[in-house]
Amino acid sequence: MNEKELEPLRREILDAVSGAESREALEEARVSALGRKGRITTLMKMLGSLEADARRAAGAALNRLKDEVEAAISTAANRLLHSELERRLAGEKVDVTLPVEIGGEGRIHPISQTIDELTAIFGEMGFEVAEGPHIETDFYNFTALNIPPEHPARQEQDTFYLPGEHGSRKVLRTHTSPVQIRTMLAERPPIRIIVPGRTFRSDHDATHSPMFHQVEGLVIDRSTHMGHLKGCLIEFCRAFFEVDDLPVRFRPSYFPFTEPSAEVDIGCSREGGGLKIGAGGDWLEILGSGMVHPKVLEVCGVDPAEYQGFAFGMGIERIAMLKYGIPDLRPFFDSDLRWLRHYGFLPLEVPSMVGGLQR
């Protein structure tokens, strides 16, 4: 028994394998050739009746045939799997432009919508989105940000700590600023990031929640100055609230991680008991900002004699409430479909600076 004698069997088996149009047909071809009573298996069982030299030659030929058939079966199985996937994709196409059908109640949450709007605005300014863990160490959440041990933010009643040794316990981040520290430690300037995400503090009332969302921004470069900070935030406020001539002012303030620091106010009117953004003689504080403190730069290995930058931060729920007229923070987290139907957004209303933040 040699390869020449096995050639008709080889062609017959390989033709059956290559011609299989389904996984069932391929399995039938495999069993016919390699099953317990398969044709190749039967021939291999007969090797014991041959003389030593003939058995050696026939065994080698059969093993080569078996390997070739197994390789052909594997190739055919991959081909059939790919073909089946193509058929399913062709038959299960979904028109993503059709309205979402979830009882007519599917909506994008105002927080998600606002984060998309922030990303669209700052993305046009060259910012990238950075993320970090919710559970932080004392170093990233406090020490590296020039927040001393006696600062109120470190008190038990103001911050959520995890169990552990005093002084080394992990903490639920009280702001997204630790991501700024992580970015400066991992990357070299220039840096231009925004950091949207969840934060945690021990507050709960109509305007505060134990879990809420912030977005912070960081720019580090050799030539960055306070004028860049003001220009960036003025443009953001006007783009976000969609008021081209929105009045914006900067008031001196204090934050441990910036120097100088400034609160940012926007013009508004409270006449008639309501709130109108962009009109009237009143002011409304919406965010904090400042030039990054030299001590923060030094902790991160950035030379403050060579680099400087600015940072800012704001509550996402707060600016969403102002823009969309939402009076109470607590329903943001109640999972009430009636509230979401009223304040939510259609899934295809994706904010962009080209198409508009609101469509």
VEXBAVEX-346322 format. One record per residue: residue in one letter; x, y, z of N, C-alpha, C in turn. Coordinates in steps of 0.02 Angstrom, whole numbers, padded with zeros to 5 digits, always signed. Each point is the difference from the previous one (the first is absolute). Example, Ala and Ser with C-alpha at 12.3 -4.5 7.8 and 13.67 -1.06 7.14 Angstrom:
BEGIN
a+00660-00284+00390-00045+00059+00000+00045+00060+00000
s-00018+00053-00036+00042+00059+00003-00039+00055+00037
//
This chain:
BEGIN
m+00043-00060+00000-00043+00060+00000+00045+00062+00000
n-00001+00037-00054+00041+00060-00005-00044+00060-00020
e+00033+00058-00007-00038+00061-00015-00036-00004-00067
k+00031-00035-00048-00033-00006-00066-00065-00039+00007
e+00002-00053+00040-00060-00040+00010-00053+00037+00040
l+00023+00046+00044-00047+00038+00041-00028+00062-00036
e+00028+00017-00059-00020+00062-00034-00074+00004-00015
p-00033-00053-00026-00072+00005-00013-00040+00014+00064
l+00020-00033+00056-00034+00012+00063+00012+00072+00023
r+00060+00023-00008+00017+00069+00020-00043+00050-00038
r-00005-00008-00067-00040+00048-00039-00073-00003+00020
e-00025-00058+00012-00071-00008+00017-00016+00034+00067
i+00044-00011+00049-00012+00030+00067+00007+00076-00003
l+00053+00025-00033+00011+00072-00003-00055+00035-00040
d-00026-00034-00052-00056+00029-00037-00062+00005+00044
a-00012-00051+00041-00058+00001+00044+00007+00056+00052
v+00061+00010+00025+00012+00052+00050-00009+00069-00031
s+00032+00012-00057-00003+00066-00032-00070+00016-00027
g-00038-00053-00016-00067+00011-00026-00054+00006+00053
a+00018-00007+00063-00050+00004+00054-00027+00071+00004
e-00066+00007-00003-00032+00066+00001-00030+00018+00068
s+00009-00045+00048-00025+00014+00067+00044-00036+00050
r-00006+00021+00064+00040-00033+00052-00022-00073+00009
e-00064-00014-00013-00024-00069+00005+00032-00043-00054
a+00002+00027-00063+00031-00038-00054+00074-00011+00012
l+00033+00051+00029+00072-00006+00015+00011-00053+00053
e-00042-00002+00050+00006-00050+00053-00011-00070-00028
e-00046-00006-00047-00013-00065-00032+00062-00023-00038
a+00033+00047-00035+00061-00017-00037+00056-00020+00048
r+00004+00035+00056+00052-00016+00049-00010-00070+00029
v-00061-00015+00020-00015-00066+00029+00013-00055-00051
s-00017+00013-00064+00010-00050-00052+00073-00016-00010
a+00043+00051+00013+00072-00011-00011+00037-00018+00064
l-00017+00033+00056+00041-00006+00060-00038-00026+00061
g-00064-00015-00008-00038-00027+00056+00024-00069+00020
r-00032-00028+00050+00022-00067+00024-00004-00053-00054
k-00048+00008-00045-00006-00047-00056+00016+00034-00067
g+00036+00057+00005+00018+00038-00060+00048-00038-00044
r+00006+00022-00062+00039-00037-00050+00075+00003+00016
i+00024+00058+00023+00071+00004+00018+00012-00040+00064
t-00045+00006+00047+00007-00037+00063+00001-00075-00012
t-00043-00023-00045-00002-00072-00016+00066-00024-00030
l+00028+00041-00045+00064-00019-00030+00056-00001+00051
m-00002+00046+00049+00053+00001+00051-00005-00061+00045
k-00062-00024+00011-00008-00060+00041+00029-00061-00035
m+00005+00002-00066+00025-00057-00038+00077-00003-00002
l+00033+00052+00026+00073+00002-00004+00032-00058+00037
g-00033-00022+00053+00030-00054+00041+00008-00065-00038
s-00035-00009-00053+00004-00063-00038+00055+00002-00053
l+00034+00057-00007+00051+00006-00052+00069-00016+00028
e+00046-00016-00045+00070-00010+00019+00029+00067+00024
a+00055-00005+00037+00029+00058+00033+00015+00056-00050
d+00035-00016-00055+00018+00052-00048-00062+00030-00033
a-00046-00044-00019-00061+00024-00032-00042+00041+00049
r-00002-00023+00063-00038+00036+00052+00029+00070+00010
r+00066+00005+00000+00032+00065+00011-00016+00048-00057
a+00004-00023-00061-00014+00043-00058-00074+00018-00004
a-00044-00049+00012-00071+00014-00003-00021+00046+00057
g+00028-00009+00060-00017+00042+00057+00019+00073-00013
a+00060+00010-00029+00021+00068-00015-00047+00033-00051
a-00019-00038-00052-00045+00027-00051-00069+00016+00029
l-00026-00045+00042-00066+00013+00031+00002+00059+00047
n+00055+00007+00038+00005+00058+00046+00003+00065-00039
r+00036+00000-00057+00002+00060-00040-00070+00016-00028
l-00036-00051-00020-00068+00010-00025-00045+00026+00056
k+00006-00029+00059-00041+00022+00056+00013+00073+00017
d+00065+00020+00003+00017+00070+00015-00029+00047-00052
e+00005-00021-00065-00026+00043-00053-00076+00007+00005
v-00034-00054+00015-00073+00003+00007-00020+00043+00059
e+00034-00007+00057-00016+00040+00059+00011+00074-00014
a+00054+00017-00036+00013+00071-00018-00055+00025-00046
a-00022-00041-00048-00053+00020-00046-00066+00011+00038
i-00013-00044+00048-00062+00007+00040+00002+00065+00040
s+00058+00016+00030+00007+00062+00039-00011+00061-00045
t+00029-00001-00060-00009+00056-00047-00073+00007-00021
a-00032-00057-00013-00070+00002-00020-00045+00025+00057
a+00017-00020+00062-00040+00023+00057+00004+00076+00007
n+00060+00027-00009+00008+00074+00004-00038+00034-00056
r+00002-00031-00060-00037+00029-00057-00075+00001+00014
l-00026-00055+00026-00071-00004+00014-00020+00048+00055
l+00043+00007+00051-00015+00047+00055-00003+00071-00026
h+00047+00018-00044+00001+00067-00029-00062+00011-00043
s-00017-00050-00040-00059+00006-00044-00064+00008+00041
e-00004-00039+00054-00060+00004+00042-00005+00069+00032
l+00057+00027+00022+00000+00066+00030-00022+00052-00051
e+00026-00006-00062-00019+00047-00052-00075-00003-00014
r-00028-00061-00001-00072-00007-00011-00040+00032+00056
r+00023-00011+00062-00036+00029+00056+00003+00076-00002
l+00059+00028-00015+00007+00072-00004-00044+00029-00055
a-00004-00036-00056-00042+00025-00055-00074-00004+00017
g-00018-00051+00039-00071-00010+00016-00023+00036+00063
e+00047+00024+00040-00018+00032+00064+00019+00073+00002
k+00002+00032-00058+00017+00071-00002-00051+00041+00038
v+00024+00052+00034-00043+00044+00038+00008+00071-00027
d-00054+00032-00013+00001+00070-00022+00008+00044+00062
v+00061+00024+00013+00012+00038+00061-00032+00069-00001
t-00027+00020-00058-00034+00065-00003-00073-00004+00021
l-00025-00062+00011-00069-00007+00022-00007+00021+00073
p-00057+00026+00021-00010+00018+00070+00007-00061+00046
v+00026+00012+00060+00006-00053+00049-00069-00021+00024
e-00012-00066+00002-00065-00024+00021+00006-00035+00068
i-00005+00039+00053+00000-00027+00068-00062+00028+00034
g-00057-00018-00028-00062+00028+00025-00004+00074-00010
g+00040+00026-00047+00000+00072-00011+00033+00039+00056
e+00039-00034+00044+00026+00034+00059+00076+00005+00001
g+00034-00026-00052+00072+00003+00000+00025+00072-00007
r+00043+00021+00046+00028+00068-00001+00072+00000+00024
i+00039+00048-00025+00067+00012+00026-00006+00043+00063
h+00034-00021+00054-00003+00036+00063+00033+00069-00007
p-00026+00052+00032+00031+00066-00005+00073+00002+00019
i+00022-00043+00047+00071-00001+00018+00041-00025-00059
s-00022-00055-00032+00036-00026-00058+00001+00051-00057
q-00057+00033-00010-00004+00050-00053+00048+00058+00015
t+00002+00022+00062+00043+00057+00017+00073-00019-00007
i+00019-00061+00018+00069-00022-00009+00018+00000-00074
d-00047-00023-00042+00013+00001-00072+00008+00072-00025
e-00039+00046+00026+00005+00070-00020+00068+00029+00021
l+00020-00014+00062+00065+00023+00024+00057-00027-00044
t-00005-00064-00016+00052-00032-00040+00003+00031-00069
a-00058+00015-00029-00001+00031-00066+00033+00069+00001
i-00016+00040+00051+00028+00068+00003+00074-00001+00012
f+00022-00036+00052+00071+00000+00015+00040-00040-00051
g-00032-00049-00032+00034-00036-00054+00020+00047-00057
e-00044+00048-00015+00016+00049-00052+00059+00044+00020
m+00013+00006+00065+00057+00040+00025+00064-00042+00007
g-00003-00064-00019+00059-00041+00003+00009-00040+00063
f-00052-00004+00042+00005-00038+00062-00014-00074-00014
e+00033-00044+00038-00014-00071+00000-00033-00020+00065
v-00040-00053-00002-00034-00025+00060+00046-00049+00037
a+00009+00011+00065+00039-00044+00042-00044-00029+00055
e+00016-00061+00023-00039-00033+00052+00045-00029+00053
g-00029-00015+00058+00038-00028+00055-00045-00038+00048
p+00028-00033+00050-00039-00041+00047-00043+00042+00047
h-00056-00030+00022-00043+00034+00049+00029-00006+00070
i+00036-00053+00015+00031-00009+00066+00072+00023-00005
e+00018+00049+00042+00065+00031-00005+00040-00006+00065
t+00064+00014-00004+00043+00005+00059+00000+00072+00025
d+00022+00008+00061+00007+00067+00029+00045+00044-00043
f+00053-00030-00027+00048+00039-00040-00034+00032-00060
y-00034-00039-00040-00030+00027-00061-00059+00047+00014
n-00039-00016+00052-00060+00039+00013+00013+00063+00040
f+00052-00001+00042+00013+00058+00044+00071+00026-00004
t+00048-00040+00020+00069+00023+00010+00029+00032-00063
a-00005-00034-00057+00030+00026-00061-00034+00063-00024
l-00061+00014+00025-00037+00059-00020+00007+00057+00050
n+00051-00005+00043+00016+00053+00048-00057+00011+00050
i-00035-00055+00018-00053+00003+00050+00028-00026+00065
p+00010+00043+00050+00034-00020+00062-00044-00046+00043
p+00029-00034+00049-00038-00046+00043-00058+00032+00037
e+00007+00065+00017-00054+00033+00038-00055+00027-00045
h+00003-00012-00065-00051+00026-00045-00067-00035+00014
p-00057+00036-00002-00065-00030+00015-00018-00060-00044
a+00026-00002-00061-00017-00055-00045+00025-00067+00027
r+00048+00001+00045+00027-00062+00027-00039-00024+00062
q-00050+00036+00021-00036-00020+00060-00048-00056-00015
e-00013-00042+00050-00044-00058-00008-00069+00019-00025
q-00027+00056+00025-00069+00018-00016-00006+00029-00070
d+00056+00014-00033-00002+00030-00066+00019-00048-00056
t+00031-00056+00018+00031-00043-00050-00014-00073+00016
f-00009-00041-00052-00010-00072+00009+00067-00036+00000
y+00018-00029+00057+00062-00039+00005-00017-00074+00001
l+00045-00041-00026-00006-00072+00004+00035-00026+00062
p-00020-00059+00025+00033-00027+00060+00075-00010-00011
g+00038+00010+00053+00072-00009-00004+00035+00038+00054
e+00066-00002-00001+00041+00036+00049-00009+00075-00009
h-00006+00035+00056-00008+00073-00003+00062+00031-00033
g-00011+00045-00047+00055+00032-00034+00018-00035-00066
s-00021-00062-00008+00015-00035-00062-00064-00029-00032
r-00058+00019+00026-00062-00025-00027-00014+00028-00070
k-00030-00041-00042-00022+00024-00066-00062+00044+00009
v-00013+00041-00050-00055+00048+00004-00036+00001-00067
l-00067+00007+00002-00037+00013-00061+00017+00072-00022
r+00023+00007-00061+00026+00065-00020-00051+00055+00009
t+00022+00055+00028-00045+00057+00013-00003+00048-00059
h+00042-00010-00049+00000+00040-00062+00036-00042-00053
t+00000+00023-00061+00036-00037-00053+00072+00025-00007
s+00022+00043+00045+00068+00026-00003+00054-00053+00004
p-00010-00057+00035+00052-00051+00000+00021-00023-00070
v-00046+00004-00047+00017-00020-00069+00049+00050-00030
q-00005+00064+00020+00050+00048-00022+00069-00019+00025
i+00005-00020+00064+00064-00021+00028+00026-00061-00036
r-00042-00049-00010+00021-00061-00034+00025+00016-00071
t-00034+00046-00034+00020+00017-00068+00068+00036-00001
m+00010+00047+00046+00064+00035+00002+00057-00045+00020
l-00013-00051+00041+00053-00048+00018+00015-00047-00057
a-00049-00015-00042+00009-00049-00053+00022+00031-00066
e-00016+00064-00011+00015+00032-00064+00041+00063+00010
r+00035+00018-00051+00037+00063+00000-00039+00054-00036
p+00006+00064+00021-00035+00053-00035+00023+00004-00073
p-00042+00027-00044-00064+00034+00014-00056-00050+00016
i-00045+00022+00045-00057-00041+00021-00063+00042-00008
r-00052-00030-00027-00064+00035-00008-00055-00052+00006
i-00029-00006+00059-00050-00052+00013-00061+00029+00036
i-00057-00035-00009-00057+00009+00044-00014-00067+00034
v-00027+00003+00060-00011-00060+00040-00072+00000+00025
p-00047-00027-00038-00068-00008+00026-00006-00066+00038
g-00041+00000+00054-00008-00063+00036-00036+00009+00066
r-00011-00056+00035-00035+00000+00063+00046+00022+00057
t-00029+00035+00049+00035+00019+00060-00047-00011+00060
f+00029+00002+00061-00038-00022+00059+00015+00046+00059
r-00054+00025+00032+00007+00040+00061-00062-00010+00044
s+00008+00012+00063-00054-00012+00049-00049+00058+00001
d-00037+00009-00054-00052+00052-00005-00063-00031-00030
h-00058+00025+00023-00062-00024-00030-00056+00049+00015
d-00018+00039-00052-00058+00045+00005-00022+00017-00071
a-00039+00052-00009-00027+00016-00066+00054+00019-00050
t+00058+00022+00024+00054+00021-00045+00064-00039+00010
h-00001-00052+00043+00060-00041+00012-00019-00073+00003
s+00045-00043-00022-00011-00072+00001+00064-00035+00022
p-00005-00056+00036+00061-00037+00020+00042-00022-00059
m-00032-00014-00056+00036-00016-00062-00022+00050-00052
f+00047+00032-00033-00017+00049-00052+00055-00001-00053
h-00006+00043-00049+00048-00001-00056+00034+00068-00006
q+00064-00003-00015+00039+00060-00014+00035-00007-00067
v+00019+00057-00028+00048+00000-00054+00053+00051+00018
e+00062-00021-00006+00056+00045+00013+00043+00003-00063
g+00036+00054-00006+00044+00009-00058+00070+00018+00023
l+00049-00019-00039+00070+00016+00015+00038+00015-00064
v+00036+00055+00001+00045+00018-00055+00068+00016+00029
i+00052-00034-00024+00068+00014+00022+00043+00011-00062
d+00035+00057-00001+00044+00016-00057+00050+00052+00023
r+00046+00015-00043+00051+00050+00018-00028+00071+00000
s-00046+00015-00045-00022+00069-00010-00071+00014+00025
t-00031-00049+00035-00069+00009+00022-00004+00053+00055
h-00050+00044-00004-00008+00052+00051-00074+00011+00015
m-00013+00048+00044-00068+00012+00024-00047+00022-00057
g+00029+00033-00049-00041+00021-00057-00028-00060-00038
h+00040-00053-00006-00025-00060-00032-00056-00032+00040
l+00008+00000+00067-00053-00026+00043-00065+00038-00011
k+00003+00065+00000-00060+00040-00008-00032-00010-00069
g+00041+00000-00051-00026-00009-00067-00034-00068-00009
c+00032-00052+00027-00028-00068-00005-00068-00005+00034
l-00004+00026+00061-00062-00007+00038-00056+00046-00024
i+00018+00058-00025-00051+00044-00029-00031-00033-00061
e+00043-00028-00043-00025-00035-00060-00043-00060+00020
f+00022-00037+00051-00040-00057+00022-00069+00021+00023
c-00003+00050+00045-00064+00022+00028-00047+00023-00055
r+00025+00036-00047-00044+00025-00054-00022-00056-00046
a+00044-00048-00012-00019-00057-00043-00050-00045+00036
f+00013-00015+00064-00043-00047+00036-00070+00028+00009
f-00006+00063+00022-00066+00030+00011-00029+00029-00064
e+00039-00002-00055-00022+00021-00066-00025+00072+00001
v+00040+00043+00034-00013+00072+00001+00064+00035-00022
d+00000+00028-00061+00062+00026-00030+00031+00056+00041
d-00041+00042+00031+00027+00057+00037-00009-00009+00076
l+00000-00063+00023-00009-00014+00071+00053+00037+00043
p-00021+00041+00048+00049+00032+00044+00034-00051+00045
v+00066+00003+00006+00038-00045+00042+00050+00042+00040
r+00003-00012+00065+00048+00036+00042+00039-00048+00044
f+00059+00021+00020+00045-00040+00042+00010+00037+00066
r-00014-00035+00056+00009+00029+00066+00058-00035+00036
p+00044+00039+00034+00054-00032+00037-00028-00049+00053
s+00032-00056+00008-00022-00051+00047+00061-00038+00026
y-00013-00056+00034+00055-00041+00026-00015-00074-00010
f+00049-00035-00029+00000-00073-00003+00072-00022+00016
p+00009-00053+00038+00068-00020+00020+00044-00018-00060
f-00030-00022-00055+00039-00026-00055+00010+00050-00057
t-00025+00062+00006+00011+00051-00051+00020+00065+00033
e+00040+00040-00035+00021+00066+00024+00025+00041-00059
p-00034+00056-00018-00062+00025+00030-00061-00043-00019
s-00054+00009+00038-00061-00037-00011-00057+00048-00014
a-00051-00026-00035-00056+00044-00017-00064-00041-00006
e-00055+00028+00027-00066-00027-00014-00025+00032-00065
v-00039-00037-00037-00026+00024-00064-00075+00008+00006
d-00025+00060-00015-00071+00017+00002-00025+00014-00070
i-00064-00014-00011-00032+00019-00063-00058+00046+00014
g-00015+00043-00047-00055+00047+00008-00067-00034-00004
c-00047+00026+00040-00067-00029+00001-00050+00051+00026
s-00064-00020-00004-00053+00042+00028-00045-00044+00042
r-00019+00026+00059-00045-00036+00045-00068+00035+00006
e-00015+00042-00046-00064+00036+00003-00059-00048-00006
g-00051+00014+00039-00060-00041-00002+00007-00067+00034
g+00053-00009+00038+00009-00063+00035+00032-00055-00040
g+00013+00012-00065+00032-00050-00042+00073+00017-00011
l+00032-00041-00040+00071+00011-00016+00008-00002-00075
k+00030+00054-00027+00013+00003-00071+00074+00013-00010
i+00033-00047-00035+00072+00005-00011+00014+00050-00056
g+00048+00046+00013+00024+00045-00052-00034+00067-00001
a-00048+00013+00043-00035+00064+00000-00004+00027+00071
g-00007+00066+00007-00008+00030+00066+00066+00019+00032
g-00005+00026+00061+00060+00025+00035+00024-00044+00055
d-00026-00060+00008+00023-00046+00053+00055-00046-00025
w+00033-00033+00049+00054-00046-00017-00011-00067+00035
l+00023-00053-00032-00009-00067+00026+00067-00037-00006
e+00025-00024+00056+00064-00037+00000-00011-00070-00027
i+00043-00023-00046-00009-00066-00030+00062-00045+00005
l+00059+00029+00009+00059-00044+00002+00059+00036+00033
g+00051-00039+00018+00061+00027+00028+00059-00014-00046
s+00051+00042+00006+00057-00006-00046+00061+00033+00031
g+00056-00006-00035+00061+00033+00022+00061-00028-00035
m+00057+00033+00012+00064-00024-00025+00026-00055+00047
v+00024-00054-00029+00022-00057+00040+00055+00021+00049
h-00008-00017+00063+00047+00019+00052+00069-00030-00013
p+00054+00038+00008+00067-00027-00011+00015-00062+00040
k-00028-00005+00061+00013-00059+00042-00030-00063-00032
v-00058+00008-00033-00031-00057-00034+00043-00022-00058
l+00027+00048-00038+00044-00017-00055+00062-00036+00024
e+00030+00024+00055+00061-00030+00027-00012-00072+00022
v-00057-00013+00033-00016-00068+00023-00004-00048-00060
c-00022+00026-00057-00009-00042-00059+00063-00002-00044
g+00054+00030+00023+00061-00001-00038+00002+00049-00058
v-00042+00050+00001-00001+00051-00052+00033+00063+00028
d+00049+00025-00034+00038+00058+00023-00042+00063-00007
p-00020+00032+00056-00042+00060-00004+00038+00060-00029
a+00067-00003-00003+00037+00054-00032-00003-00005-00076
e-00019-00059-00025-00003-00010-00072-00072-00005-00025
y-00044-00030+00041-00069-00011-00021-00049+00033+00048
q-00056+00019-00026-00056+00021+00041-00064-00018-00036
g-00055+00005+00035-00063-00021-00032-00059+00023+00040
f-00059-00017-00024-00061+00017+00036-00044-00061+00007
a-00045+00004+00049-00047-00053+00013-00068+00030+00016
f-00053-00039-00009-00067+00023+00016-00043-00061+00016
g-00056+00013+00033-00044-00054+00018-00071+00025+00011
m-00048-00043-00015-00070+00019+00010-00042-00062+00010
g-00058+00008+00032-00046-00055+00010-00043-00009-00062
i-00002-00061-00026-00038-00013-00061-00075+00006+00013
e-00024-00027+00057-00071+00008+00015-00019+00073+00005
r+00044+00041+00030-00017+00070+00010-00010+00037-00067
i+00047-00009-00046-00008+00036-00063-00057-00029-00042
a-00013-00066+00009-00059-00029-00035-00064+00029+00028
m-00004+00007+00066-00060+00030+00031-00011+00071-00024
l+00054+00039-00006-00006+00069-00022-00022+00003-00073
k+00030-00042-00042-00015+00004-00071-00070-00025-00017
y-00021-00054+00034-00062-00033-00019-00056+00013+00050
g+00010+00046+00047-00054+00020+00045-00023-00055+00046
i+00046-00040+00026-00016-00054+00046+00006+00026+00071
p-00053+00002+00039+00001+00035+00065+00031-00039+00058
d+00004-00067-00004+00021-00040+00057+00050-00052-00023
l+00054-00008+00038+00053-00048-00018-00021-00072+00012
r-00040-00013+00052-00014-00069+00021-00032-00044-00054
p-00046+00026-00041-00030-00044-00052+00049-00025-00053
f+00060+00030-00004+00051-00024-00046+00014-00074+00011
f-00007-00023+00063+00020-00067+00018-00058-00044+00023
d-00062+00022-00014-00059-00037+00022-00024-00054-00050
s+00027+00000-00060-00021-00047-00052-00076+00003-00013
d-00026+00061-00001-00071+00011-00013-00010+00013-00074
l-00034-00046-00035-00008+00007-00072-00042+00061-00019
r-00044+00021+00045-00040+00060-00015+00046+00061-00003
w+00047+00004+00047+00049+00055+00001+00045-00004-00062
l+00022-00061-00017+00045-00009-00056-00034+00017-00066
r-00065-00018-00006-00037+00018-00060-00003+00076-00009
h-00004+00036+00056-00006+00072-00003+00067+00034-00015
y+00053-00021+00035+00064+00034-00005+00051-00037-00045
g-00015-00061-00021+00048-00039-00039+00003+00022-00073
f+00047-00032-00036+00013+00017-00070-00007-00062-00043
l-00020+00009-00062-00006-00056-00046+00070-00028-00014
p+00005-00066-00010+00065-00032-00007+00043+00026-00057
l-00030+00024-00054+00039+00023-00057+00016+00074+00002
e-00017+00034+00055+00017+00070+00007+00071+00007+00027
v+00049-00016-00042+00070+00000+00021+00028+00071-00007
p+00025+00029+00055+00025+00069-00004+00064+00005-00041
s+00005+00053-00039+00062+00014-00036+00002+00075-00013
m+00061+00025-00009+00008+00071-00015-00022+00016-00071
v-00006-00051-00042-00022+00011-00068-00077-00003-00005
g-00027-00054+00030-00073-00009-00003-00038+00039+00052
g+00035+00022+00052-00033+00036+00054-00006-00043+00062
l+00006+00032+00059-00005-00037+00062-00071-00025+00011
q-00049+00039-00019-00070-00020+00005-00030-00001-00070
r-00033-00055-00016-00030-00007-00067-00076-00001+00005
//
